[in-house]
Amino acid sequence: MVLSLNGFSDASFYKRRFKYGGMDFNEAKRLRELELKNGKLKRLLAEAHLDIRALDMGQKAHLSDESPC
């Protein structure tokens, strides 16, 4: 098949055809940009949650280390 000569497997071709089948080039490009941006935002959110959790744990450890006088 021509696809295998160009480095595409049949599965890759049909997967992309299913995903982008009814779109023109600009729509597919925009969808890809939005997917990339969404991934970046998800990573930023996950990092923010980790930062909040680390600060929370640090604050709890600091409060438990203080002994009442």
N, C-alpha and C positions, 0 to 999 in steps of 0.2 A: 504494500500500500504506500502511497505517496507520503502519508503522514510519518511512517516509520523512517523513511529516507530523510525527512527533515527533523527528526529527533522527537516526534510526538508519538505517544502510544495511542492506541484506539480509545483506551479508557480516559486519557486526558482530553482527547478531542470531544468525546461525548459529554464529559463532565462540564467542560467549558460551553459547549453548545447548549446544554440544558440550562446553565446559569445565565448566559448572555444571549441566548437564542433570538429573542425578539427586539434586542436593543441595537441602536446604531452605535458607531464608534464613540461619539461624544458621551452618550449615556453610559456606556461600559467604562469609559475612562473616568467619568465622574463617580460611578459606583466604586471603582477601585480606590480612588482618592478618599472617599468617605470611609471605606473599610479601613484604610491605613490610619486615618485620623482617629477613628473610633478605637483602634487598637492602642494608639498612643495615649488617648484619654483614659482608657481602662488601666494601662500601666501606671499612669500618674495617680489615678485614684487609689490603686493598690498600694503604691508607695506612701501616699498620704495616710492611709489607714495604718500602715506599719509604723510610720512616724508617730502617729497619735497613740498607738498601743505602746510603743517604746517609752514615750514621755509619761504615759499613765503608769507604767511599771516602775519607771525611775522615781516618779513622785511618791508612789506607795512605798518603795524601798526607803526613800529618804525620810518619810514620815515614821516608818517603823523603827528606824535607827535612832531617832530622837528619843531620849529618855526624859521623863518628867522630872523636874527638880524639886 
